Amino acid sequence: MHALPARADVVIVGGGFAGAATAWALRRRGCTNVILLEREGQLGRFASGRSAGLGRQLAEDDATTAFTVCGAELQRGLPDVWQPTGGLLGFDDAGHADAYAARAARFGVGVERIDRERVATHWPALADLHVTHALWIPSDGVIDVTRLLAALTEHVEVALAAGVERVVAEDRGARVITARGEIAARVVVDAAGAWAGAAVGDAPLESFKRHVFVLDAPIAVRTPFLWHIGHGEFYVRDDGGHVLASPCDASPCEPGHQEPDLVGEAHLRRLFDDAGSPLGTAPITRRWACQRAFAADRLLRVGRDPARPYLVWAAALGGHGATAGPAVGERAADAVIAALE
């Protein structure tokens, strides 16, 4: 294990999507005196590495959609990361569907309004799902999260097992105190996921656990994912010819908590039973839990801190990190460059 450098222009805290993408974007701007610190022995150990990898561009608000649309476009330029499967959004409320269609128009995302029968051609096991309106988004896809993290960090200096304990402001930057020593930094990027803010003494983000399951139920490879938005929200996608599913649950939890439980499984079974789907009895072959972290205003926290000149945020991605990550990195890198000038 190499010793940490005594100094760096930029220290990035957190080796998930946001931190890796910020390092990638800085390198594209010619900023190379950068080190990425990860608390674990591998990158993406928590939320990023456990993402279901849905490349959903239309988020629940315009501010987030600006990042997800841009992030998707950037990923299409990375080799073997983005699979263009298309995506389906199902709704049980016409007003909700109209709002998403209007958002798509504002951001130039092509959509087609379709009916329940069209949804069922892709997902016959969900033919009885209560869908009154649906949108087909041809440019959506799924993301290979392992390849995404690898592509973003290919030429980046990374220090593993280097958890950050504290960040102390100094006259011309900050001192980053880690489990492996200290680094003097001109700029610090807080991309620590659920732990964002802890090193600078801020209030913690709100963290929620969400379950993901792979079912012993066949589905055609590259079937468009389906995200049902409304009462009984869930999503399903192809995972190598089997169904990956999440009940979109949200249990408050501590940072780093990612152990699956029987409550999450029962929630999924109930949703499929309510939809009259045979998926409700399909055996589960894999299960895990991921974590989503939010700021109090539910908006992504990206950019320069107004009170601390040395600090840039790339955090509170609220579960959108896989799609939004590269765009978050671009915005954070712009803020870093401004802070260095």
CORJOBEL-V784280 format. One record per pair of residues at least 24 apart in sequence whose ideal C-beta (glycine too) atoms are under 8 Angstrom apart, sorted by the first residue. I is the first residue (numbers start at 1). J is the second residue. D is the distance in Angstrom with one decimal. If there is no record, write none. Layout:
# CORJOBEL-V784280
{{I & J & D} {I & J & D}}
This chain:
# CORJOBEL-V784280
{{1 & 160 & 7.9} {1 & 161 & 7.2} {1 & 180 & 7.7} {2 & 159 & 7.6} {3 & 180 & 7.8} {3 & 181 & 7.0} {4 & 35 & 7.3} {4 & 159 & 5.8} {4 & 162 & 6.7} {4 & 178 & 6.8} {4 & 180 & 5.4} {4 & 181 & 4.8} {4 & 182 & 7.8} {4 & 183 & 5.7} {5 & 35 & 6.4} {5 & 183 & 6.3} {6 & 182 & 7.9} {6 & 183 & 6.8} {6 & 184 & 6.5} {7 & 183 & 6.7} {7 & 184 & 4.6} {7 & 185 & 7.4} {8 & 33 & 5.6} {8 & 34 & 6.5} {8 & 35 & 4.9} {8 & 183 & 5.7} {8 & 184 & 7.6} {8 & 185 & 5.4} {8 & 186 & 7.8} {9 & 33 & 4.0} {9 & 34 & 6.6} {9 & 185 & 7.3} {9 & 186 & 5.0} {9 & 187 & 6.8} {9 & 340 & 6.3} {10 & 34 & 4.4} {10 & 35 & 7.5} {10 & 185 & 6.6} {10 & 186 & 6.9} {10 & 187 & 4.9} {10 & 188 & 7.7} {10 & 189 & 6.5} {10 & 336 & 5.8} {10 & 340 & 7.6} {11 & 35 & 5.8} {11 & 37 & 6.4} {11 & 176 & 4.9} {11 & 183 & 5.5} {11 & 185 & 4.0} {11 & 187 & 7.5} {11 & 188 & 5.2} {11 & 189 & 7.2} {12 & 36 & 4.7} {12 & 37 & 6.7} {12 & 188 & 7.9} {12 & 189 & 4.4} {12 & 191 & 5.8} {12 & 314 & 8.0} {13 & 37 & 5.5} {13 & 164 & 4.9} {13 & 167 & 7.7} {13 & 176 & 7.4} {13 & 188 & 6.6} {13 & 189 & 6.6} {13 & 190 & 5.4} {13 & 191 & 6.1} {13 & 192 & 4.9} {13 & 199 & 6.4} {14 & 38 & 6.9} {14 & 39 & 7.9} {14 & 190 & 7.3} {14 & 191 & 3.9} {14 & 192 & 4.0} {14 & 193 & 5.7} {14 & 195 & 7.5} {14 & 196 & 7.5} {14 & 314 & 7.9} {14 & 315 & 7.9} {15 & 40 & 7.6} {15 & 43 & 4.1} {15 & 44 & 6.6} {15 & 45 & 7.9} {15 & 153 & 7.6} {15 & 158 & 6.6} {15 & 160 & 7.6} {16 & 43 & 7.3} {16 & 44 & 5.5} {16 & 46 & 6.8} {16 & 47 & 6.1} {16 & 48 & 3.5} {16 & 49 & 7.6} {16 & 149 & 7.9} {16 & 191 & 6.8} {16 & 193 & 5.3} {16 & 321 & 6.5} {17 & 44 & 7.5} {17 & 48 & 4.6} {17 & 51 & 7.8} {17 & 148 & 7.2} {17 & 149 & 7.2} {17 & 152 & 7.6} {17 & 317 & 7.3} {17 & 321 & 4.0} {17 & 322 & 6.3} {17 & 324 & 7.9} {17 & 325 & 3.4} {17 & 328 & 7.4} {18 & 191 & 4.0} {18 & 193 & 7.5} {18 & 314 & 4.0} {18 & 315 & 6.4} {18 & 317 & 6.2} {18 & 321 & 6.2} {18 & 325 & 6.1} {18 & 328 & 5.2} {18 & 329 & 6.8} {18 & 332 & 7.3} {19 & 189 & 6.9} {19 & 191 & 3.5} {19 & 192 & 7.8} {19 & 314 & 6.7} {20 & 44 & 7.9} {20 & 48 & 7.9} {20 & 149 & 5.6} {20 & 152 & 3.9} {20 & 153 & 4.9} {20 & 156 & 7.2} {20 & 325 & 7.4} {20 & 329 & 7.4} {21 & 152 & 5.4} {21 & 314 & 7.6} {21 & 325 & 4.5} {21 & 326 & 4.9} {21 & 327 & 7.9} {21 & 328 & 5.9} {21 & 329 & 2.7} {21 & 330 & 7.6} {21 & 332 & 7.8} {22 & 189 & 5.3} {22 & 191 & 6.0} {22 & 312 & 8.0} {22 & 314 & 5.2} {22 & 328 & 7.4} {22 & 329 & 4.4} {22 & 332 & 4.4} {22 & 333 & 5.7} {22 & 336 & 7.3} {23 & 152 & 7.0} {23 & 153 & 6.6} {23 & 156 & 4.3} {23 & 329 & 7.5} {24 & 151 & 7.7} {24 & 152 & 4.2} {24 & 153 & 7.2} {24 & 156 & 6.9} {24 & 326 & 7.3} {24 & 329 & 5.7} {25 & 326 & 7.5} {25 & 329 & 4.1} {25 & 330 & 4.8} {25 & 332 & 7.1} {25 & 333 & 3.6} {26 & 333 & 4.7} {26 & 336 & 6.2} {26 & 337 & 7.8} {27 & 155 & 6.0} {27 & 156 & 6.7} {28 & 333 & 7.6} {29 & 333 & 5.9} {29 & 337 & 6.1} {31 & 333 & 7.5} {31 & 336 & 7.1} {31 & 337 & 6.8} {31 & 340 & 7.4} {34 & 156 & 7.0} {34 & 157 & 6.7} {35 & 157 & 4.9} {35 & 158 & 7.6} {35 & 159 & 6.0} {35 & 183 & 7.0} {36 & 153 & 6.9} {36 & 156 & 5.5} {36 & 157 & 6.8} {36 & 158 & 4.8} {36 & 159 & 7.1} {37 & 159 & 5.2} {37 & 162 & 4.4} {37 & 163 & 7.7} {37 & 164 & 5.9} {37 & 176 & 7.4} {37 & 178 & 6.2} {38 & 158 & 6.6} {38 & 159 & 7.1} {38 & 160 & 5.2} {38 & 161 & 7.7} {38 & 162 & 6.5} {39 & 161 & 7.3} {39 & 162 & 6.9} {39 & 163 & 3.4} {39 & 164 & 7.2} {39 & 179 & 7.6} {39 & 195 & 7.9} {40 & 160 & 6.9} {40 & 161 & 7.1} {41 & 160 & 5.3} {41 & 161 & 5.6} {42 & 160 & 6.8} {43 & 149 & 5.3} {43 & 153 & 6.4} {43 & 158 & 7.0} {43 & 160 & 7.7} {44 & 145 & 7.0} {44 & 146 & 7.9} {44 & 149 & 5.0} {46 & 193 & 6.0} {46 & 194 & 7.0} {46 & 256 & 6.1} {46 & 258 & 6.5} {46 & 291 & 6.2} {47 & 193 & 5.4} {47 & 194 & 6.9} {47 & 290 & 5.6} {47 & 291 & 4.7} {47 & 292 & 6.9} {47 & 293 & 7.2} {47 & 319 & 7.9} {47 & 321 & 6.6} {48 & 145 & 6.6} {48 & 149 & 6.6} {48 & 193 & 7.5} {48 & 321 & 5.8} {48 & 322 & 7.4} {48 & 325 & 7.8} {49 & 145 & 6.6} {49 & 146 & 7.6} {49 & 149 & 7.2} {50 & 212 & 7.5} {50 & 258 & 6.4} {50 & 288 & 5.7} {50 & 289 & 7.4} {50 & 290 & 4.1} {50 & 291 & 7.6} {51 & 143 & 7.6} {51 & 145 & 5.0} {51 & 290 & 6.2} {51 & 321 & 6.7} {51 & 322 & 4.5} {52 & 212 & 5.2} {52 & 235 & 7.5} {52 & 237 & 6.9} {52 & 244 & 6.2} {52 & 246 & 6.2} {52 & 290 & 7.3} {52 & 322 & 7.8} {53 & 142 & 5.3} {53 & 143 & 4.1} {53 & 144 & 6.7} {53 & 145 & 4.9} {53 & 237 & 8.0} {53 & 322 & 5.5} {54 & 87 & 7.4} {54 & 140 & 8.0} {54 & 142 & 6.2} {54 & 143 & 7.4} {54 & 225 & 5.4} {54 & 227 & 7.1} {54 & 235 & 6.4} {54 & 237 & 6.1} {54 & 322 & 7.1} {54 & 323 & 7.4} {55 & 82 & 6.3} {55 & 83 & 8.0} {55 & 87 & 7.3} {55 & 140 & 5.5} {55 & 141 & 4.1} {55 & 142 & 5.7} {55 & 143 & 5.1} {55 & 322 & 7.2} {55 & 323 & 5.2} {56 & 87 & 5.9} {56 & 89 & 7.9} {56 & 140 & 5.9} {56 & 225 & 7.5} {56 & 227 & 6.2} {56 & 323 & 6.2} {57 & 87 & 7.9} {57 & 107 & 7.7} {57 & 109 & 5.4} {57 & 137 & 6.6} {57 & 139 & 6.8} {57 & 140 & 5.8} {57 & 323 & 6.8} {58 & 89 & 6.7} {58 & 100 & 5.4} {58 & 103 & 5.8} {58 & 104 & 5.7} {58 & 107 & 7.8} {58 & 109 & 6.3} {58 & 111 & 7.8} {58 & 135 & 7.7} {58 & 137 & 6.7} {59 & 320 & 6.1} {61 & 298 & 7.9} {61 & 299 & 7.7} {62 & 103 & 6.4} {62 & 106 & 6.8} {62 & 107 & 7.8} {63 & 299 & 5.4} {63 & 300 & 7.0} {64 & 299 & 7.3} {64 & 300 & 6.2} {64 & 318 & 7.2} {64 & 320 & 5.8} {64 & 324 & 7.0} {65 & 103 & 5.9} {65 & 107 & 5.6} {66 & 107 & 7.1} {66 & 327 & 7.7} {67 & 300 & 6.1} {67 & 302 & 7.6} {67 & 320 & 6.9} {67 & 323 & 7.9} {67 & 324 & 3.8} {67 & 327 & 4.5} {67 & 328 & 5.9} {67 & 331 & 7.6} {68 & 320 & 5.7} {68 & 323 & 4.5} {68 & 324 & 4.8} {68 & 327 & 7.5} {69 & 107 & 5.0} {69 & 108 & 7.7} {69 & 109 & 6.1} {69 & 327 & 7.9} {70 & 324 & 7.9} {70 & 326 & 7.6} {70 & 327 & 3.7} {70 & 330 & 7.3} {71 & 323 & 5.0} {71 & 324 & 4.4} {71 & 325 & 5.8} {71 & 326 & 4.8} {71 & 327 & 3.9} {71 & 328 & 7.1} {72 & 139 & 7.2} {72 & 140 & 7.7} {72 & 141 & 7.4} {72 & 323 & 5.7} {74 & 326 & 3.8} {74 & 327 & 6.3} {74 & 330 & 7.3} {75 & 143 & 6.6} {75 & 148 & 6.8} {75 & 323 & 7.7} {75 & 326 & 5.9} {78 & 147 & 7.7} {78 & 148 & 7.0} {78 & 151 & 4.7} {78 & 326 & 8.0} {79 & 147 & 7.9} {79 & 151 & 7.1} {80 & 144 & 6.6} {80 & 147 & 5.4} {81 & 143 & 6.2} {81 & 144 & 5.6} {81 & 147 & 5.0} {81 & 148 & 4.9} {81 & 151 & 5.9} {82 & 141 & 5.2} {82 & 142 & 7.9} {82 & 143 & 6.1} {83 & 141 & 5.1} {83 & 142 & 4.9} {83 & 143 & 7.5} {83 & 144 & 7.2} {83 & 222 & 6.8} {84 & 138 & 8.0} {84 & 139 & 7.1} {84 & 141 & 4.6} {85 & 140 & 7.1} {85 & 141 & 5.1} {85 & 142 & 5.5} {85 & 222 & 4.9} {85 & 223 & 6.9} {85 & 224 & 5.2} {85 & 225 & 6.6} {85 & 237 & 7.9} {85 & 238 & 7.2} {86 & 136 & 6.7} {86 & 137 & 6.4} {86 & 138 & 4.8} {86 & 139 & 7.5} {86 & 140 & 5.6} {86 & 141 & 7.2} {86 & 224 & 4.1} {87 & 136 & 7.8} {87 & 137 & 4.7} {87 & 140 & 3.0} {87 & 141 & 7.3} {87 & 224 & 5.5} {87 & 225 & 5.1} {87 & 226 & 7.8} {87 & 227 & 7.0} {88 & 114 & 7.8} {88 & 119 & 5.8} {88 & 122 & 6.5} {88 & 123 & 7.7} {88 & 134 & 6.1} {88 & 135 & 7.2} {88 & 136 & 5.9} {88 & 137 & 7.5} {88 & 224 & 5.2} {88 & 225 & 6.8} {88 & 226 & 4.5} {88 & 227 & 7.2} {89 & 134 & 6.5} {89 & 135 & 4.6} {89 & 137 & 6.9} {89 & 226 & 8.0} {89 & 227 & 5.5} {89 & 229 & 5.9} {90 & 116 & 8.0} {90 & 119 & 6.0} {90 & 129 & 6.7} {90 & 131 & 4.1} {90 & 133 & 7.8} {90 & 134 & 4.8} {90 & 226 & 6.2} {90 & 227 & 7.1} {90 & 228 & 4.4} {90 & 229 & 6.8} {90 & 230 & 7.5} {91 & 131 & 6.8} {91 & 132 & 6.5} {91 & 133 & 4.6} {91 & 134 & 6.7} {91 & 135 & 7.8} {91 & 228 & 7.9} {91 & 229 & 5.7} {91 & 230 & 5.4} {92 & 130 & 5.2} {92 & 131 & 6.7} {92 & 132 & 5.6} {92 & 228 & 7.9} {92 & 230 & 3.9} {92 & 231 & 5.7} {93 & 132 & 7.2} {93 & 133 & 7.7} {93 & 230 & 5.7} {94 & 132 & 6.5} {94 & 133 & 5.6} {96 & 133 & 7.9} {96 & 229 & 6.5} {96 & 230 & 6.4} {97 & 132 & 7.8} {97 & 133 & 3.7} {97 & 134 & 7.4} {97 & 135 & 6.6} {100 & 135 & 6.1} {100 & 229 & 7.6} {101 & 135 & 6.3} {104 & 135 & 7.3} {104 & 137 & 7.3} {109 & 137 & 6.5} {109 & 139 & 6.5} {110 & 137 & 7.3} {110 & 138 & 6.2} {110 & 139 & 6.3} {111 & 135 & 4.7} {111 & 136 & 6.6} {111 & 137 & 5.3} {112 & 136 & 4.5} {112 & 138 & 7.6} {119 & 226 & 6.7} {122 & 223 & 5.7} {122 & 224 & 5.5} {122 & 226 & 7.0} {123 & 219 & 7.9} {123 & 223 & 7.4} {123 & 226 & 5.3} {123 & 236 & 6.7} {125 & 217 & 6.8} {125 & 219 & 8.0} {125 & 243 & 7.7} {125 & 277 & 5.3} {125 & 278 & 5.6} {125 & 279 & 5.2} {126 & 226 & 6.9} {126 & 236 & 7.3} {126 & 275 & 5.9} {126 & 277 & 5.2} {126 & 279 & 7.3} {128 & 275 & 6.0} {128 & 276 & 3.8} {128 & 277 & 6.9} {129 & 228 & 6.5} {129 & 275 & 4.4} {129 & 276 & 7.8} {129 & 277 & 7.1} {130 & 231 & 7.7} {130 & 232 & 7.9} {130 & 275 & 7.2} {131 & 228 & 7.0} {136 & 224 & 7.5} {140 & 224 & 7.3} {140 & 225 & 7.2} {142 & 225 & 6.4} {142 & 237 & 6.0} {142 & 238 & 7.5} {143 & 322 & 5.0} {143 & 323 & 7.0} {145 & 322 & 5.9} {148 & 322 & 7.2} {148 & 325 & 7.2} {152 & 325 & 7.6} {152 & 326 & 7.4} {152 & 329 & 7.4} {164 & 192 & 7.2} {164 & 199 & 4.8} {165 & 199 & 7.0} {166 & 199 & 5.6} {167 & 199 & 4.5} {167 & 200 & 5.1} {167 & 311 & 7.7} {169 & 308 & 6.5} {169 & 310 & 6.4} {170 & 310 & 8.0} {173 & 310 & 4.9} {174 & 310 & 4.5} {174 & 311 & 7.4} {185 & 310 & 7.2} {186 & 310 & 7.0} {186 & 339 & 7.5} {186 & 340 & 6.0} {187 & 310 & 5.7} {187 & 311 & 7.7} {187 & 312 & 6.2} {187 & 336 & 5.3} {187 & 339 & 4.7} {187 & 340 & 6.1} {188 & 310 & 5.7} {188 & 311 & 5.6} {188 & 312 & 7.2} {189 & 312 & 4.7} {189 & 313 & 7.6} {189 & 314 & 5.7} {189 & 332 & 5.9} {189 & 336 & 6.4} {190 & 311 & 6.5} {190 & 312 & 7.3} {190 & 313 & 5.6} {190 & 314 & 7.0} {190 & 315 & 5.8} {191 & 313 & 8.0} {191 & 314 & 4.1} {191 & 315 & 6.0} {191 & 332 & 7.4} {192 & 315 & 6.7} {193 & 255 & 7.4} {193 & 291 & 7.6} {193 & 293 & 5.8} {193 & 315 & 6.9} {194 & 255 & 3.6} {194 & 256 & 6.7} {194 & 291 & 5.7} {194 & 293 & 4.3} {195 & 255 & 5.1} {195 & 256 & 7.8} {196 & 293 & 6.9} {196 & 301 & 7.3} {196 & 313 & 7.3} {196 & 315 & 3.5} {196 & 316 & 6.6} {197 & 315 & 7.4} {200 & 308 & 7.1} {200 & 311 & 6.6} {204 & 255 & 7.2} {205 & 293 & 4.3} {205 & 294 & 6.1} {205 & 295 & 6.2} {205 & 315 & 7.0} {205 & 316 & 5.7} {206 & 252 & 7.2} {206 & 293 & 6.9} {206 & 294 & 4.8} {206 & 295 & 7.8} {206 & 296 & 7.2} {207 & 252 & 7.0} {207 & 253 & 5.4} {207 & 254 & 6.7} {207 & 255 & 5.5} {207 & 257 & 7.5} {207 & 291 & 5.6} {207 & 292 & 7.2} {207 & 293 & 5.0} {207 & 294 & 7.9} {208 & 250 & 4.2} {208 & 251 & 6.3} {208 & 252 & 5.9} {208 & 253 & 6.5} {208 & 291 & 7.0} {208 & 292 & 5.2} {208 & 293 & 7.8} {208 & 294 & 7.4} {209 & 249 & 7.4} {209 & 250 & 7.5} {209 & 251 & 4.7} {209 & 252 & 7.9} {209 & 253 & 4.4} {209 & 257 & 6.1} {209 & 258 & 6.8} {209 & 264 & 7.9} {209 & 289 & 5.0} {209 & 290 & 7.6} {209 & 291 & 5.9} {210 & 246 & 6.2} {210 & 248 & 6.7} {210 & 249 & 5.6} {210 & 250 & 6.3} {210 & 264 & 7.9} {210 & 289 & 6.5} {210 & 290 & 5.5} {210 & 291 & 7.3} {210 & 292 & 6.1} {210 & 319 & 7.2} {211 & 246 & 6.2} {211 & 247 & 6.2} {211 & 249 & 5.7} {211 & 260 & 5.7} {211 & 261 & 7.8} {211 & 264 & 3.2} {211 & 265 & 7.1} {211 & 267 & 7.3} {211 & 268 & 6.9} {211 & 287 & 6.9} {211 & 288 & 7.6} {211 & 289 & 5.2} {212 & 244 & 6.6} {212 & 245 & 7.5} {212 & 246 & 4.8} {212 & 287 & 7.2} {212 & 288 & 5.6} {212 & 289 & 7.1} {212 & 290 & 6.2} {213 & 244 & 7.2} {213 & 245 & 5.4} {213 & 246 & 7.2} {213 & 265 & 7.0} {213 & 268 & 6.1} {213 & 284 & 5.1} {213 & 286 & 6.9} {213 & 287 & 5.0} {214 & 239 & 5.5} {214 & 242 & 5.6} {214 & 243 & 7.2} {214 & 244 & 5.2} {214 & 245 & 7.9} {214 & 284 & 7.1} {214 & 285 & 5.2} {214 & 286 & 4.1} {214 & 287 & 7.6} {215 & 242 & 6.4} {215 & 243 & 4.5} {215 & 244 & 7.7} {215 & 245 & 6.1} {215 & 279 & 6.2} {215 & 282 & 4.1} {215 & 283 & 6.9} {215 & 284 & 6.0} {215 & 285 & 6.9} {216 & 242 & 6.7} {216 & 282 & 5.7} {216 & 283 & 4.3} {216 & 284 & 7.5} {216 & 285 & 5.2} {217 & 242 & 6.4} {217 & 243 & 4.5} {217 & 278 & 7.7} {217 & 279 & 5.7} {217 & 282 & 4.1} {218 & 242 & 6.5} {218 & 243 & 7.8} {219 & 243 & 5.1} {232 & 271 & 5.1} {232 & 274 & 5.9} {232 & 275 & 7.4} {234 & 268 & 7.1} {234 & 271 & 5.1} {234 & 272 & 8.0} {236 & 279 & 7.7} {242 & 285 & 7.2} {243 & 279 & 6.4} {243 & 282 & 7.1} {245 & 272 & 7.9} {245 & 279 & 7.0} {247 & 271 & 5.5} {250 & 292 & 7.4} {253 & 291 & 6.8} {255 & 291 & 7.5} {255 & 293 & 7.5} {256 & 291 & 7.5} {257 & 289 & 7.8} {257 & 291 & 7.0} {258 & 288 & 7.0} {258 & 289 & 4.7} {258 & 290 & 6.5} {258 & 291 & 5.8} {259 & 289 & 6.3} {260 & 287 & 4.7} {260 & 288 & 5.8} {260 & 289 & 4.7} {261 & 289 & 7.7} {264 & 289 & 6.8} {290 & 319 & 7.8} {292 & 317 & 7.9} {292 & 318 & 5.5} {292 & 319 & 3.8} {293 & 317 & 7.2} {293 & 318 & 7.0} {294 & 318 & 4.9} {300 & 324 & 7.1} {300 & 328 & 6.7} {302 & 328 & 5.3} {302 & 331 & 4.9} {302 & 332 & 5.8} {302 & 335 & 7.8} {303 & 331 & 6.3} {303 & 332 & 7.1} {303 & 335 & 4.9} {304 & 335 & 4.3} {304 & 338 & 6.7} {304 & 339 & 6.0} {309 & 339 & 6.4} {310 & 339 & 6.9} {312 & 336 & 5.3} {312 & 339 & 6.3}}
